[in-house]
Amino acid sequence: MANKLETISPDHAHRHVLSILVENQYGVLSRIAGMFATRGFNIDSLTVSATEDSTMSRMTIAVHGDSSVISQLQRQLDKFAEVIVIEKFTERQAHISRELMLVKVRHKPTSRTDLLQIASIFKAKSVDMTPSTITFEIVGKENKLSNFLTVLQEESTIIETARSGVVALTRGKSGLRESFLGEVVNQ
């Protein structure tokens, strides 16, 4: 089928982050997520929130794929009437991306100091502590969070984790909304 996104092997896939400004309307999230599912495309993370303009929301979607598949995905997203503008963040583009993670670990009283020192190295904060558990909050890029988990696993038992998914903004003066308004004015 010509419109169907082809599934690609993970060996040829790269992680891409799409920032999508959408009209703040009922059902937009489910329609866009449904488009991914219908085409057999897995979403690594999806974050949606209101923006500074109450009529718009920002969706940040992290996906794996090669450039041609991502371009096709962007064309499919552009077909939605509620999609205002899409920006693809690349490694070469100046942008800021972060993710939040909470991780609860089981520990022995003798290892508590070591765990707090590890957290300090990663700039994680202890946000809850009981005699047998510590919950850490850490913010950073995906690899920083993954490395933190790896080190924690060596020192303790991880009980559970919760990750927010990536959020991203371009660096500099203008934002996604201004980029869109500039395109509209120049047409």
C-alpha positions as CSV (number, residue, x, y, z in Angstrom):
1,M,0.0,0.0,0.0
2,A,1.5,3.4,-1.1
3,N,0.4,5.4,2.0
4,K,1.5,2.9,4.6
5,L,4.7,3.7,6.4
6,E,7.2,0.8,6.0
7,T,8.5,-0.8,9.1
8,I,12.3,-0.5,9.2
9,S,14.9,-2.5,11.1
10,P,16.3,-0.9,14.2
11,D,19.8,-1.1,12.6
12,H,18.8,1.6,10.1
13,A,16.6,3.6,12.4
14,H,17.6,6.9,14.1
15,R,15.8,8.6,16.8
16,H,13.9,11.7,15.7
17,V,12.0,14.3,17.8
18,L,9.0,16.0,16.3
19,S,7.5,19.1,17.9
20,I,4.0,19.7,16.6
21,L,1.9,22.7,17.4
22,V,-1.8,21.7,17.2
23,E,-5.2,23.4,17.7
24,N,-6.3,22.7,21.2
25,Q,-9.4,20.6,20.3
26,Y,-11.0,17.5,21.6
27,G,-9.7,14.3,20.1
28,V,-6.6,15.6,18.4
29,L,-4.2,13.5,20.5
30,S,-6.1,10.3,19.8
31,R,-6.3,11.0,16.1
32,I,-2.6,11.6,15.8
33,A,-1.6,8.7,18.0
34,G,-4.1,6.5,16.0
35,M,-2.4,7.5,12.8
36,F,0.9,6.2,14.1
37,A,-0.8,2.9,15.2
38,T,-2.6,2.5,11.9
39,R,0.6,2.7,10.0
40,G,2.4,0.3,12.4
41,F,4.8,3.0,13.7
42,N,5.9,2.8,17.3
43,I,6.1,6.0,19.4
44,D,9.1,6.0,21.8
45,S,7.6,8.9,23.8
46,L,4.7,11.3,23.5
47,T,4.4,14.4,25.6
48,V,1.4,16.9,25.2
49,S,0.8,20.1,27.0
50,A,-0.9,23.4,26.8
51,T,1.2,26.3,25.4
52,E,1.4,30.0,26.2
53,D,-1.7,30.4,23.8
54,S,-4.7,28.6,25.2
55,T,-6.0,27.8,21.7
56,M,-2.9,25.6,21.0
57,S,-1.1,22.6,22.4
58,R,2.4,21.3,21.8
59,M,2.9,17.6,21.1
60,T,6.5,16.3,21.3
61,I,6.9,12.9,19.8
62,A,10.1,10.8,19.8
63,V,10.2,8.0,17.1
64,H,12.8,5.8,15.4
65,G,13.1,5.8,11.6
66,D,15.2,6.7,8.7
67,S,15.0,10.1,7.1
68,S,12.6,9.1,4.3
69,V,10.2,7.4,6.7
70,I,10.2,10.4,9.0
71,S,9.6,12.7,6.0
72,Q,6.6,10.6,5.0
73,L,5.4,10.7,8.6
74,Q,5.6,14.5,8.5
75,R,3.6,14.6,5.3
76,Q,0.9,12.4,6.9
77,L,0.8,14.7,10.0
78,D,0.4,17.8,7.7
79,K,-2.8,16.4,6.4
80,F,-4.5,16.9,9.8
81,A,-6.5,20.1,9.8
82,E,-5.6,20.7,13.5
83,V,-1.9,20.5,12.9
84,I,-0.5,24.1,12.7
85,V,3.2,23.5,12.3
86,I,5.7,20.6,12.6
87,E,9.4,21.0,13.5
88,K,11.8,18.1,13.3
89,F,14.7,18.4,15.7
90,T,18.0,17.0,14.4
91,E,21.4,16.5,16.0
92,R,22.8,19.4,13.9
93,Q,20.0,21.8,14.8
94,A,20.5,24.0,17.9
95,H,17.8,22.8,20.4
96,I,17.3,21.9,24.0
97,S,15.7,18.6,25.0
98,R,15.1,17.1,28.4
99,E,13.2,14.3,30.0
100,L,12.1,13.8,33.6
101,M,12.4,10.5,35.5
102,L,11.4,9.3,38.9
103,V,13.1,6.2,40.1
104,K,12.3,4.3,43.3
105,V,15.1,2.0,44.7
106,R,15.2,-0.4,47.6
107,H,18.3,-0.1,49.7
108,K,20.0,-1.2,52.8
109,P,20.8,1.4,55.4
110,T,24.5,0.9,54.8
111,S,24.2,1.8,51.1
112,R,22.1,4.9,51.6
113,T,25.1,7.3,51.6
114,D,26.5,5.7,48.5
115,L,23.2,6.1,46.7
116,L,23.0,9.8,47.7
117,Q,26.5,10.3,46.4
118,I,25.7,8.7,43.1
119,A,22.6,10.9,42.8
120,S,24.7,14.0,43.5
121,I,27.1,13.1,40.7
122,F,24.2,12.8,38.3
123,K,22.5,15.9,39.8
124,A,19.5,13.9,40.8
125,K,17.4,14.8,43.9
126,S,16.1,12.6,46.6
127,V,12.3,13.4,46.7
128,D,11.2,10.7,49.1
129,M,12.9,8.5,51.6
130,T,11.7,5.7,53.8
131,P,13.9,3.3,55.9
132,S,14.1,0.9,53.0
133,T,13.5,3.0,49.8
134,I,14.6,6.2,48.2
135,T,12.9,7.9,45.3
136,F,15.0,10.1,43.0
137,E,14.1,12.8,40.5
138,I,16.4,13.4,37.6
139,V,16.2,15.7,34.6
140,G,18.3,15.5,31.5
141,K,18.9,13.9,28.2
142,E,17.9,10.3,27.5
143,N,21.4,8.9,27.8
144,K,22.0,10.6,31.2
145,L,18.9,9.0,32.6
146,S,19.8,5.6,31.2
147,N,23.3,5.9,32.6
148,F,21.9,6.8,36.0
149,L,19.7,3.7,35.9
150,T,22.7,1.5,35.0
151,V,24.7,2.8,38.0
152,L,21.7,2.5,40.4
153,Q,21.2,-1.2,39.3
154,E,24.7,-2.0,40.4
155,E,24.2,-0.5,43.9
156,S,20.5,-1.3,44.7
157,T,17.3,-2.9,43.5
158,I,15.1,-0.7,41.2
159,I,11.5,-1.0,42.3
160,E,9.9,1.2,39.6
161,T,10.6,4.0,37.2
162,A,8.4,6.7,35.6
163,R,9.6,8.8,32.7
164,S,7.9,11.8,31.2
165,G,9.1,11.5,27.6
166,V,11.2,14.1,25.8
167,V,10.3,17.8,25.6
168,A,12.2,20.1,23.3
169,L,12.5,23.7,22.1
170,T,14.7,25.4,19.6
171,R,17.5,27.6,20.9
172,G,17.5,31.3,20.1
173,K,15.0,34.1,19.8
174,S,12.1,32.6,17.9
175,G,9.9,29.7,18.7
176,L,7.7,27.3,16.8
177,R,4.7,29.6,16.8
178,E,6.7,32.5,15.5
179,S,8.1,30.3,12.8
180,F,4.6,29.5,11.7
181,L,3.4,33.1,11.8
182,G,6.4,34.1,9.8
183,E,5.6,31.5,7.1
184,V,2.0,32.7,7.0
185,V,2.9,36.3,6.6
186,N,5.5,35.5,3.8
187,Q,3.0,33.5,1.8
